[in-house]
């Protein structure tokens, strides 16, 4: 079995106008989806990330530069992640296709290098 990282890309403004009841319904959808995959042994880990964008680190010469991210013109953030277990990319895509996040943003699916 291979492992796959699902990065959940979203625009936080999409959720800003939703009522608490609407947000709770979305959370429950994610919980049902993740519980099902966990019971099947297909979901290894998953976490919601804060919408604040985190820190971006890079070096310039010997100096470490730390900045807030994402930049102001970027509206997309990584809102969370899941690590899936699947036999192939096609099988991972089939699992990702059922994720409720596709109604609220985009999913980036990457194979984890287990070498």
N, C-alpha and C positions, 0 to 999 in steps of 0.2 A: 504494500500500500504506500502510496506517495502522499505527501502533505502539500496543501495549497493554501495560500494566504489570500483571503478576500478582503480588500480594502474598500470601505464604504465611503464614497465621495458624496458630499451633499452641500447644499447652500442653506445655511442656518435660517435665512430669511423665509425659506419655504415653510418652516414650522412656527415662525413668529406670530402668525395670525390665527393659529389654531387654538381652540378652547382646551382647557384642562381635560375635559372628557375625550376630545379627539386625540390628544396626545397620549392619554392613558390607553385608548383603544389600539393605537399604533404600538405602544410598548408591549401590550398583551399579545399582539400578532408576532412580534419578534420573539417573545418568550415561548410561545407555542411552537414556532418554527425551530428555535434552538433546542428546546426540550426534545422534540421529535428526533432531530438529527443526533443529539447526544445519546439518546436511547438506542439509536441504530449504530452507534459507534463511529459516526461520521463527523461529529463536531468535537474537536479536541480542545478548543479554547475560543473565547470571544469576549470582547470588551467594548464598551461605549467610551469614546474619548471626549474630552471637553471641546467645545466649539471655539475656544480662544486661539487656536492655531499653533500653539507650542513655540518652541525656539528653533531657529535655524542656525546651524554651526558650520563654519568653513574656516579654512586657514588662508592667510595671506602672508606669504613668506613664512616667518616663524610665529606670527601672531594669530591667535584664535579670535575670530569675529563671531559674536553671538547677536542675533537680531530676532525681533518678534516676527512671527509669520502667521498666516500668509500675508503677503503685501496687500496694501489697501485696494489695489485694482483687481485682486483675485477674490472671487466670491465663493469659490469651492474650497471646502476643507475636508480632511479625512475625519469622518465622524466616529469611526469605529473599525473593528476588524474581527474576522473569524478565521480560525485555522481549521481546515477541513481535511479529512482523510478520504482518499478516493483512488481507484485503480488507474485512472487516466485523466487527462485534461477534459475529455468528453464527459466522463462521469462527474468531474468537479463542476463543469458547466451545468450539467443537469441538476446538481444540488443547488448551485448558486441561482439558477433560474427560478427556484421556488422561494427565494428570499424576499420578504416584504419590502426590503429597501429599494428594490427596482421601481416601486411606485413613488419613491421620494427622492431618488438620486441615481447615481451610477455605481456599478461595482467593477473594481479592477481585480482580476484573478491572476495570481502569480504562483508558479511552482516553486516550492522551497527546495533548495539544493541540499540534499542529504548526504552529499559526498564527503 
